[in-house]
Amino acid sequence: PGPLVIKQKNPQLTLCYMANLLARARFAMTSSSRRRAGLVAVVYVSEGRNESVVRVLEKAAQEACRTHGARVVSVFRDVEYNRTGFTLGMAIDVDSAAGDKEKSVCYPLRQSAMALAERALSVVDLREHTATHPRCGVVDHISCHALGEASEAVAVNLARGLGAGIGEKLNVPVLLYGLASPTGNQLADIRRKYGYFKETAAVGEGTIGGWAGAHVVADGRVEADYGPAEVPPRAGVMMLGATPWISNYNIPLTIAAAHSVAGDDDDSGYSFLMAAAKRVARKVGARGGGLPAVQAMALPHGGDVEIACNLLDVSVTGPAAVQAEVERLVATEQCGGDSDSGGSKVTVKTGYVTNGTEEDILTQLLA
């Protein structure tokens, strides 16, 4: 097409018209840039088996987000882990979130996540909870993330505001980590410090171990950043932090001879699978000298065992690299010819992301 021709007898009006077009185009470009920013809070609740309770919590999240101006991005219910992750978020204006305005920008999401946490604490009792996934509280964990062009300071303000509100209003000990921690505590470190990974369920008589009942810590107290130091048995402890987006990627392993329920006549296949999965998890994670920016552990998941991974930076190590390395390590395990395998072969299934990608979430928030 040829150049734009504007038929306008008055040259001054023509100039005004063109200036208006340019201003509108500049505004559209600036607005588009601003909108590539989001803020997310992922609220992990220790309940996934009771469908009616999960529905109550989902309704509470939807109503709170609708009231305050946030959005429920996704709900990932895991029946086997008895755990549900609620991803709440909102689009933010980068300029409006600068300086002293950071706290006010966080308000809709902070209030929405607070309402969900309060509802969860009212309907779930940790003393009655059992799971094959570790947990330390009813609202086990809230992670806050700035997406796109949003400043990390906004996520820090969200985490600290949530921590203060939950600690003071809901009377739950809150431990900060990551960018939100004034002392630089990391999530994995405080989890180890307070026995998060220590299994508490008995093995045998129809159980395969895992976690059961109230979370117990030494002397019954924690060094809380907000809330009481004494751990309430019903509510437990909450870990709350701000980090760049973390992708949760789980890879199921299965074996023909595996039994998902202990107490079967022969669970040697399952025992072999669990032992092999633990070795693979240790080798695949960065802590064991494996892939950078990867944390991994092996957990029972129905008839399978999963290599449950936190991918701390997918630009460093993404799901495809983790999948390939797990497959390689499992093949190496089987080449070793472990006598406990009973001739059974471990199969690596295709992994899955439980909480979405940063780009997918941003797209939803900006739609």
Contacts in CASP RR format, 6 or more apart in sequence:
PFRMAT RR
TARGET T0000
AUTHOR 0000-0000-0000
METHOD contacts of the structure
MODEL  1
PGPLVIKQKNPQLTLCYMANLLARARFAMTSSSRRRAGLVAVVYVSEGRN
ESVVRVLEKAAQEACRTHGARVVSVFRDVEYNRTGFTLGMAIDVDSAAGD
KEKSVCYPLRQSAMALAERALSVVDLREHTATHPRCGVVDHISCHALGEA
SEAVAVNLARGLGAGIGEKLNVPVLLYGLASPTGNQLADIRRKYGYFKET
AAVGEGTIGGWAGAHVVADGRVEADYGPAEVPPRAGVMMLGATPWISNYN
IPLTIAAAHSVAGDDDDSGYSFLMAAAKRVARKVGARGGGLPAVQAMALP
HGGDVEIACNLLDVSVTGPAAVQAEVERLVATEQCGGDSDSGGSKVTVKT
GYVTNGTEEDILTQLLA
6 14 0 8 1.000
6 17 0 8 1.000
6 18 0 8 1.000
8 14 0 8 1.000
8 17 0 8 1.000
33 94 0 8 1.000
33 149 0 8 1.000
34 93 0 8 1.000
34 94 0 8 1.000
34 95 0 8 1.000
34 149 0 8 1.000
35 91 0 8 1.000
35 93 0 8 1.000
35 366 0 8 1.000
36 148 0 8 1.000
36 149 0 8 1.000
36 362 0 8 1.000
36 366 0 8 1.000
37 91 0 8 1.000
37 92 0 8 1.000
37 93 0 8 1.000
37 94 0 8 1.000
37 97 0 8 1.000
37 146 0 8 1.000
37 147 0 8 1.000
37 148 0 8 1.000
37 149 0 8 1.000
37 150 0 8 1.000
38 89 0 8 1.000
38 90 0 8 1.000
38 91 0 8 1.000
38 92 0 8 1.000
38 146 0 8 1.000
38 147 0 8 1.000
38 148 0 8 1.000
38 150 0 8 1.000
38 362 0 8 1.000
38 365 0 8 1.000
38 366 0 8 1.000
39 89 0 8 1.000
39 90 0 8 1.000
39 92 0 8 1.000
39 105 0 8 1.000
39 106 0 8 1.000
39 109 0 8 1.000
39 144 0 8 1.000
39 145 0 8 1.000
39 146 0 8 1.000
39 147 0 8 1.000
39 150 0 8 1.000
39 154 0 8 1.000
39 155 0 8 1.000
39 158 0 8 1.000
40 73 0 8 1.000
40 87 0 8 1.000
40 88 0 8 1.000
40 89 0 8 1.000
40 109 0 8 1.000
40 144 0 8 1.000
40 145 0 8 1.000
40 147 0 8 1.000
40 245 0 8 1.000
40 361 0 8 1.000
41 87 0 8 1.000
41 88 0 8 1.000
41 89 0 8 1.000
41 109 0 8 1.000
41 110 0 8 1.000
41 112 0 8 1.000
41 113 0 8 1.000
41 142 0 8 1.000
41 143 0 8 1.000
41 144 0 8 1.000
41 145 0 8 1.000
41 158 0 8 1.000
41 162 0 8 1.000
42 85 0 8 1.000
42 86 0 8 1.000
42 87 0 8 1.000
42 88 0 8 1.000
42 141 0 8 1.000
42 142 0 8 1.000
42 143 0 8 1.000
42 145 0 8 1.000
42 355 0 8 1.000
43 61 0 8 1.000
43 85 0 8 1.000
43 86 0 8 1.000
43 88 0 8 1.000
43 113 0 8 1.000
43 116 0 8 1.000
43 117 0 8 1.000
43 120 0 8 1.000
43 139 0 8 1.000
43 142 0 8 1.000
44 83 0 8 1.000
44 84 0 8 1.000
44 85 0 8 1.000
44 86 0 8 1.000
44 139 0 8 1.000
44 140 0 8 1.000
44 141 0 8 1.000
44 142 0 8 1.000
44 143 0 8 1.000
45 57 0 8 1.000
45 83 0 8 1.000
45 84 0 8 1.000
45 85 0 8 1.000
45 86 0 8 1.000
45 116 0 8 1.000
45 120 0 8 1.000
45 124 0 8 1.000
45 138 0 8 1.000
45 139 0 8 1.000
45 140 0 8 1.000
46 82 0 8 1.000
46 83 0 8 1.000
46 124 0 8 1.000
46 126 0 8 1.000
46 129 0 8 1.000
46 131 0 8 1.000
46 135 0 8 1.000
46 137 0 8 1.000
46 138 0 8 1.000
46 139 0 8 1.000
46 140 0 8 1.000
47 53 0 8 1.000
47 54 0 8 1.000
47 57 0 8 1.000
47 82 0 8 1.000
47 83 0 8 1.000
47 84 0 8 1.000
47 120 0 8 1.000
47 123 0 8 1.000
47 124 0 8 1.000
47 129 0 8 1.000
47 138 0 8 1.000
48 54 0 8 1.000
48 77 0 8 1.000
48 78 0 8 1.000
48 79 0 8 1.000
48 81 0 8 1.000
48 82 0 8 1.000
48 83 0 8 1.000
48 84 0 8 1.000
49 79 0 8 1.000
49 82 0 8 1.000
53 123 0 8 1.000
53 124 0 8 1.000
54 75 0 8 1.000
54 77 0 8 1.000
54 84 0 8 1.000
56 119 0 8 1.000
56 123 0 8 1.000
57 84 0 8 1.000
57 86 0 8 1.000
57 116 0 8 1.000
57 119 0 8 1.000
57 120 0 8 1.000
57 123 0 8 1.000
58 72 0 8 1.000
58 75 0 8 1.000
58 86 0 8 1.000
60 115 0 8 1.000
60 116 0 8 1.000
60 119 0 8 1.000
60 120 0 8 1.000
61 72 0 8 1.000
61 75 0 8 1.000
61 86 0 8 1.000
61 88 0 8 1.000
61 112 0 8 1.000
61 115 0 8 1.000
61 116 0 8 1.000
62 72 0 8 1.000
63 115 0 8 1.000
64 70 0 8 1.000
64 111 0 8 1.000
64 112 0 8 1.000
64 114 0 8 1.000
64 115 0 8 1.000
64 116 0 8 1.000
65 71 0 8 1.000
65 72 0 8 1.000
65 88 0 8 1.000
65 89 0 8 1.000
65 108 0 8 1.000
65 112 0 8 1.000
67 111 0 8 1.000
67 112 0 8 1.000
67 115 0 8 1.000
68 107 0 8 1.000
68 108 0 8 1.000
68 109 0 8 1.000
68 111 0 8 1.000
68 112 0 8 1.000
68 115 0 8 1.000
69 90 0 8 1.000
69 108 0 8 1.000
69 112 0 8 1.000
70 88 0 8 1.000
70 89 0 8 1.000
70 90 0 8 1.000
70 108 0 8 1.000
70 109 0 8 1.000
70 111 0 8 1.000
70 112 0 8 1.000
71 88 0 8 1.000
71 89 0 8 1.000
71 90 0 8 1.000
71 364 0 8 1.000
71 365 0 8 1.000
72 86 0 8 1.000
72 87 0 8 1.000
72 88 0 8 1.000
72 89 0 8 1.000
73 87 0 8 1.000
73 88 0 8 1.000
73 89 0 8 1.000
73 361 0 8 1.000
73 364 0 8 1.000
73 365 0 8 1.000
74 86 0 8 1.000
74 87 0 8 1.000
74 355 0 8 1.000
74 356 0 8 1.000
75 84 0 8 1.000
75 85 0 8 1.000
75 86 0 8 1.000
75 87 0 8 1.000
76 84 0 8 1.000
76 85 0 8 1.000
76 87 0 8 1.000
76 354 0 8 1.000
76 355 0 8 1.000
77 84 0 8 1.000
77 85 0 8 1.000
78 84 0 8 1.000
78 133 0 8 1.000
78 354 0 8 1.000
80 132 0 8 1.000
80 300 0 8 1.000
80 301 0 8 1.000
80 302 0 8 1.000
81 131 0 8 1.000
81 132 0 8 1.000
81 133 0 8 1.000
81 299 0 8 1.000
81 301 0 8 1.000
82 129 0 8 1.000
82 130 0 8 1.000
82 131 0 8 1.000
82 132 0 8 1.000
82 133 0 8 1.000
83 131 0 8 1.000
83 133 0 8 1.000
83 135 0 8 1.000
83 140 0 8 1.000
85 354 0 8 1.000
85 355 0 8 1.000
86 116 0 8 1.000
87 355 0 8 1.000
87 356 0 8 1.000
87 361 0 8 1.000
88 109 0 8 1.000
88 112 0 8 1.000
88 113 0 8 1.000
88 116 0 8 1.000
89 109 0 8 1.000
89 112 0 8 1.000
89 361 0 8 1.000
89 365 0 8 1.000
90 108 0 8 1.000
90 109 0 8 1.000
90 365 0 8 1.000
91 365 0 8 1.000
91 366 0 8 1.000
92 105 0 8 1.000
92 150 0 8 1.000
92 154 0 8 1.000
93 105 0 8 1.000
94 149 0 8 1.000
94 150 0 8 1.000
94 151 0 8 1.000
96 105 0 8 1.000
97 105 0 8 1.000
97 150 0 8 1.000
97 151 0 8 1.000
97 154 0 8 1.000
98 151 0 8 1.000
99 153 0 8 1.000
102 151 0 8 1.000
102 153 0 8 1.000
102 154 0 8 1.000
102 157 0 8 1.000
103 157 0 8 1.000
103 161 0 8 1.000
105 154 0 8 1.000
106 154 0 8 1.000
106 157 0 8 1.000
106 158 0 8 1.000
106 161 0 8 1.000
109 158 0 8 1.000
110 158 0 8 1.000
110 161 0 8 1.000
110 162 0 8 1.000
113 142 0 8 1.000
113 162 0 8 1.000
114 162 0 8 1.000
114 165 0 8 1.000
114 166 0 8 1.000
114 169 0 8 1.000
117 139 0 8 1.000
117 142 0 8 1.000
117 162 0 8 1.000
117 166 0 8 1.000
117 170 0 8 1.000
117 238 0 8 1.000
118 169 0 8 1.000
118 170 0 8 1.000
120 138 0 8 1.000
120 139 0 8 1.000
121 138 0 8 1.000
121 139 0 8 1.000
121 170 0 8 1.000
121 172 0 8 1.000
121 235 0 8 1.000
124 138 0 8 1.000
125 138 0 8 1.000
125 234 0 8 1.000
126 135 0 8 1.000
126 137 0 8 1.000
126 138 0 8 1.000
126 213 0 8 1.000
126 214 0 8 1.000
126 215 0 8 1.000
126 233 0 8 1.000
126 234 0 8 1.000
126 235 0 8 1.000
126 236 0 8 1.000
127 213 0 8 1.000
127 214 0 8 1.000
127 233 0 8 1.000
127 234 0 8 1.000
128 213 0 8 1.000
129 135 0 8 1.000
129 138 0 8 1.000
129 211 0 8 1.000
129 212 0 8 1.000
129 213 0 8 1.000
130 201 0 8 1.000
130 210 0 8 1.000
130 211 0 8 1.000
130 212 0 8 1.000
130 213 0 8 1.000
131 210 0 8 1.000
131 211 0 8 1.000
131 212 0 8 1.000
132 208 0 8 1.000
132 209 0 8 1.000
132 210 0 8 1.000
132 211 0 8 1.000
132 299 0 8 1.000
132 300 0 8 1.000
132 301 0 8 1.000
132 302 0 8 1.000
133 211 0 8 1.000
133 299 0 8 1.000
133 308 0 8 1.000
134 191 0 8 1.000
134 196 0 8 1.000
134 197 0 8 1.000
134 199 0 8 1.000
134 210 0 8 1.000
134 211 0 8 1.000
135 196 0 8 1.000
135 211 0 8 1.000
135 215 0 8 1.000
136 191 0 8 1.000
136 194 0 8 1.000
136 195 0 8 1.000
136 196 0 8 1.000
136 215 0 8 1.000
136 236 0 8 1.000
136 237 0 8 1.000
136 238 0 8 1.000
136 239 0 8 1.000
137 215 0 8 1.000
137 235 0 8 1.000
137 236 0 8 1.000
137 237 0 8 1.000
137 238 0 8 1.000
138 234 0 8 1.000
138 235 0 8 1.000
138 236 0 8 1.000
139 166 0 8 1.000
139 172 0 8 1.000
139 235 0 8 1.000
139 238 0 8 1.000
140 238 0 8 1.000
140 239 0 8 1.000
141 187 0 8 1.000
141 238 0 8 1.000
141 239 0 8 1.000
141 240 0 8 1.000
142 159 0 8 1.000
142 162 0 8 1.000
142 238 0 8 1.000
142 239 0 8 1.000
142 240 0 8 1.000
142 241 0 8 1.000
143 240 0 8 1.000
143 241 0 8 1.000
143 242 0 8 1.000
143 243 0 8 1.000
143 246 0 8 1.000
144 155 0 8 1.000
144 156 0 8 1.000
144 158 0 8 1.000
144 159 0 8 1.000
144 162 0 8 1.000
144 180 0 8 1.000
144 240 0 8 1.000
144 241 0 8 1.000
144 242 0 8 1.000
144 243 0 8 1.000
145 155 0 8 1.000
145 242 0 8 1.000
145 243 0 8 1.000
145 244 0 8 1.000
145 245 0 8 1.000
145 246 0 8 1.000
145 358 0 8 1.000
146 152 0 8 1.000
146 153 0 8 1.000
146 154 0 8 1.000
146 155 0 8 1.000
146 242 0 8 1.000
146 244 0 8 1.000
147 245 0 8 1.000
147 358 0 8 1.000
147 361 0 8 1.000
147 362 0 8 1.000
147 365 0 8 1.000
148 358 0 8 1.000
148 362 0 8 1.000
152 179 0 8 1.000
152 242 0 8 1.000
152 244 0 8 1.000
155 179 0 8 1.000
155 180 0 8 1.000
155 242 0 8 1.000
155 243 0 8 1.000
156 179 0 8 1.000
156 180 0 8 1.000
156 242 0 8 1.000
158 242 0 8 1.000
159 176 0 8 1.000
159 179 0 8 1.000
159 180 0 8 1.000
159 240 0 8 1.000
159 241 0 8 1.000
159 242 0 8 1.000
160 176 0 8 1.000
160 180 0 8 1.000
162 240 0 8 1.000
163 174 0 8 1.000
163 176 0 8 1.000
163 225 0 8 1.000
163 226 0 8 1.000
163 238 0 8 1.000
163 240 0 8 1.000
164 226 0 8 1.000
165 226 0 8 1.000
166 172 0 8 1.000
166 174 0 8 1.000
166 226 0 8 1.000
166 227 0 8 1.000
166 238 0 8 1.000
166 240 0 8 1.000
167 173 0 8 1.000
167 174 0 8 1.000
167 224 0 8 1.000
167 226 0 8 1.000
167 227 0 8 1.000
167 228 0 8 1.000
168 226 0 8 1.000
168 227 0 8 1.000
170 235 0 8 1.000
171 227 0 8 1.000
171 228 0 8 1.000
171 232 0 8 1.000
171 235 0 8 1.000
172 227 0 8 1.000
172 228 0 8 1.000
172 232 0 8 1.000
172 235 0 8 1.000
172 236 0 8 1.000
172 237 0 8 1.000
172 238 0 8 1.000
173 222 0 8 1.000
173 224 0 8 1.000
173 226 0 8 1.000
173 227 0 8 1.000
173 228 0 8 1.000
173 229 0 8 1.000
173 230 0 8 1.000
173 231 0 8 1.000
173 232 0 8 1.000
173 236 0 8 1.000
173 237 0 8 1.000
173 238 0 8 1.000
174 224 0 8 1.000
174 225 0 8 1.000
174 226 0 8 1.000
174 227 0 8 1.000
174 237 0 8 1.000
174 238 0 8 1.000
174 239 0 8 1.000
174 240 0 8 1.000
175 185 0 8 1.000
175 190 0 8 1.000
175 194 0 8 1.000
175 222 0 8 1.000
175 223 0 8 1.000
175 224 0 8 1.000
175 225 0 8 1.000
175 237 0 8 1.000
175 238 0 8 1.000
175 239 0 8 1.000
175 240 0 8 1.000
176 182 0 8 1.000
176 185 0 8 1.000
176 225 0 8 1.000
176 226 0 8 1.000
176 240 0 8 1.000
176 241 0 8 1.000
177 184 0 8 1.000
177 185 0 8 1.000
177 186 0 8 1.000
177 187 0 8 1.000
177 189 0 8 1.000
177 190 0 8 1.000
177 239 0 8 1.000
177 240 0 8 1.000
177 241 0 8 1.000
177 243 0 8 1.000
178 184 0 8 1.000
178 185 0 8 1.000
178 186 0 8 1.000
178 187 0 8 1.000
178 241 0 8 1.000
178 242 0 8 1.000
178 243 0 8 1.000
179 241 0 8 1.000
179 242 0 8 1.000
179 243 0 8 1.000
180 240 0 8 1.000
180 241 0 8 1.000
180 242 0 8 1.000
181 225 0 8 1.000
181 241 0 8 1.000
182 225 0 8 1.000
187 239 0 8 1.000
187 241 0 8 1.000
187 243 0 8 1.000
188 287 0 8 1.000
188 295 0 8 1.000
190 239 0 8 1.000
191 197 0 8 1.000
191 239 0 8 1.000
194 215 0 8 1.000
194 217 0 8 1.000
194 222 0 8 1.000
194 237 0 8 1.000
195 217 0 8 1.000
197 297 0 8 1.000
199 209 0 8 1.000
199 210 0 8 1.000
199 211 0 8 1.000
200 210 0 8 1.000
200 211 0 8 1.000
200 212 0 8 1.000
200 213 0 8 1.000
200 216 0 8 1.000
201 207 0 8 1.000
201 209 0 8 1.000
201 210 0 8 1.000
201 211 0 8 1.000
201 212 0 8 1.000
202 209 0 8 1.000
202 212 0 8 1.000
203 209 0 8 1.000
203 262 0 8 1.000
204 262 0 8 1.000
204 263 0 8 1.000
205 263 0 8 1.000
206 261 0 8 1.000
206 262 0 8 1.000
206 263 0 8 1.000
207 262 0 8 1.000
208 260 0 8 1.000
208 261 0 8 1.000
208 262 0 8 1.000
208 270 0 8 1.000
208 300 0 8 1.000
209 262 0 8 1.000
209 300 0 8 1.000
210 300 0 8 1.000
214 233 0 8 1.000
214 234 0 8 1.000
214 236 0 8 1.000
215 231 0 8 1.000
215 236 0 8 1.000
215 237 0 8 1.000
216 231 0 8 1.000
217 231 0 8 1.000
217 237 0 8 1.000
220 230 0 8 1.000
220 231 0 8 1.000
221 229 0 8 1.000
221 230 0 8 1.000
221 231 0 8 1.000
222 229 0 8 1.000
222 231 0 8 1.000
222 237 0 8 1.000
223 229 0 8 1.000
224 237 0 8 1.000
231 237 0 8 1.000
243 312 0 8 1.000
244 312 0 8 1.000
244 313 0 8 1.000
245 357 0 8 1.000
245 358 0 8 1.000
245 361 0 8 1.000
246 310 0 8 1.000
246 311 0 8 1.000
246 312 0 8 1.000
247 310 0 8 1.000
247 311 0 8 1.000
247 314 0 8 1.000
247 318 0 8 1.000
247 319 0 8 1.000
247 353 0 8 1.000
247 355 0 8 1.000
247 356 0 8 1.000
247 357 0 8 1.000
248 308 0 8 1.000
248 309 0 8 1.000
248 310 0 8 1.000
248 311 0 8 1.000
248 353 0 8 1.000
248 354 0 8 1.000
248 355 0 8 1.000
249 309 0 8 1.000
249 311 0 8 1.000
249 318 0 8 1.000
249 319 0 8 1.000
249 322 0 8 1.000
249 351 0 8 1.000
249 352 0 8 1.000
249 353 0 8 1.000
249 354 0 8 1.000
250 301 0 8 1.000
250 306 0 8 1.000
250 307 0 8 1.000
250 308 0 8 1.000
250 309 0 8 1.000
250 351 0 8 1.000
250 352 0 8 1.000
250 354 0 8 1.000
251 306 0 8 1.000
251 307 0 8 1.000
251 309 0 8 1.000
251 322 0 8 1.000
251 323 0 8 1.000
251 326 0 8 1.000
251 348 0 8 1.000
251 349 0 8 1.000
251 350 0 8 1.000
251 351 0 8 1.000
252 301 0 8 1.000
252 304 0 8 1.000
252 305 0 8 1.000
252 306 0 8 1.000
252 348 0 8 1.000
252 349 0 8 1.000
252 351 0 8 1.000
253 273 0 8 1.000
253 276 0 8 1.000
253 277 0 8 1.000
253 280 0 8 1.000
253 304 0 8 1.000
253 305 0 8 1.000
253 306 0 8 1.000
253 307 0 8 1.000
253 326 0 8 1.000
253 330 0 8 1.000
253 346 0 8 1.000
253 347 0 8 1.000
253 348 0 8 1.000
253 349 0 8 1.000
254 273 0 8 1.000
254 303 0 8 1.000
254 304 0 8 1.000
254 305 0 8 1.000
254 346 0 8 1.000
254 347 0 8 1.000
254 349 0 8 1.000
255 269 0 8 1.000
255 270 0 8 1.000
255 272 0 8 1.000
255 273 0 8 1.000
255 341 0 8 1.000
255 344 0 8 1.000
255 345 0 8 1.000
255 346 0 8 1.000
255 347 0 8 1.000
256 344 0 8 1.000
256 345 0 8 1.000
257 266 0 8 1.000
257 268 0 8 1.000
257 269 0 8 1.000
257 270 0 8 1.000
257 272 0 8 1.000
257 342 0 8 1.000
257 343 0 8 1.000
257 344 0 8 1.000
258 269 0 8 1.000
258 270 0 8 1.000
258 272 0 8 1.000
258 273 0 8 1.000
258 303 0 8 1.000
258 304 0 8 1.000
258 305 0 8 1.000
258 344 0 8 1.000
259 266 0 8 1.000
259 267 0 8 1.000
259 269 0 8 1.000
259 270 0 8 1.000
259 303 0 8 1.000
260 270 0 8 1.000
260 300 0 8 1.000
260 302 0 8 1.000
260 303 0 8 1.000
260 304 0 8 1.000
262 270 0 8 1.000
268 340 0 8 1.000
268 342 0 8 1.000
269 340 0 8 1.000
269 341 0 8 1.000
269 342 0 8 1.000
269 344 0 8 1.000
270 303 0 8 1.000
271 340 0 8 1.000
272 338 0 8 1.000
272 340 0 8 1.000
272 341 0 8 1.000
272 342 0 8 1.000
272 344 0 8 1.000
273 305 0 8 1.000
273 346 0 8 1.000
274 298 0 8 1.000
274 300 0 8 1.000
274 305 0 8 1.000
275 340 0 8 1.000
276 330 0 8 1.000
276 333 0 8 1.000
276 338 0 8 1.000
276 341 0 8 1.000
276 346 0 8 1.000
277 298 0 8 1.000
277 305 0 8 1.000
277 306 0 8 1.000
277 307 0 8 1.000
278 298 0 8 1.000
279 329 0 8 1.000
279 333 0 8 1.000
280 298 0 8 1.000
280 307 0 8 1.000
280 326 0 8 1.000
280 329 0 8 1.000
280 330 0 8 1.000
280 333 0 8 1.000
281 296 0 8 1.000
281 297 0 8 1.000
281 298 0 8 1.000
281 307 0 8 1.000
281 308 0 8 1.000
282 288 0 8 1.000
282 296 0 8 1.000
283 289 0 8 1.000
283 290 0 8 1.000
283 329 0 8 1.000
284 290 0 8 1.000
284 291 0 8 1.000
284 294 0 8 1.000
284 296 0 8 1.000
284 307 0 8 1.000
284 309 0 8 1.000
284 322 0 8 1.000
284 325 0 8 1.000
284 326 0 8 1.000
284 329 0 8 1.000
285 291 0 8 1.000
285 294 0 8 1.000
285 295 0 8 1.000
285 296 0 8 1.000
285 309 0 8 1.000
286 292 0 8 1.000
286 293 0 8 1.000
286 294 0 8 1.000
286 295 0 8 1.000
287 295 0 8 1.000
290 325 0 8 1.000
291 317 0 8 1.000
291 321 0 8 1.000
291 322 0 8 1.000
291 325 0 8 1.000
292 316 0 8 1.000
292 317 0 8 1.000
293 311 0 8 1.000
293 312 0 8 1.000
293 313 0 8 1.000
293 316 0 8 1.000
293 317 0 8 1.000
294 309 0 8 1.000
294 310 0 8 1.000
294 311 0 8 1.000
294 312 0 8 1.000
294 317 0 8 1.000
294 322 0 8 1.000
295 309 0 8 1.000
295 310 0 8 1.000
295 312 0 8 1.000
296 307 0 8 1.000
296 308 0 8 1.000
296 309 0 8 1.000
296 310 0 8 1.000
297 307 0 8 1.000
297 308 0 8 1.000
298 305 0 8 1.000
298 306 0 8 1.000
298 307 0 8 1.000
298 308 0 8 1.000
299 305 0 8 1.000
299 306 0 8 1.000
299 308 0 8 1.000
300 306 0 8 1.000
304 349 0 8 1.000
307 326 0 8 1.000
309 322 0 8 1.000
311 317 0 8 1.000
311 318 0 8 1.000
311 319 0 8 1.000
311 322 0 8 1.000
314 357 0 8 1.000
319 351 0 8 1.000
319 353 0 8 1.000
323 348 0 8 1.000
323 350 0 8 1.000
323 351 0 8 1.000
326 348 0 8 1.000
327 348 0 8 1.000
330 346 0 8 1.000
330 348 0 8 1.000
333 346 0 8 1.000
334 341 0 8 1.000
334 345 0 8 1.000
334 346 0 8 1.000
END
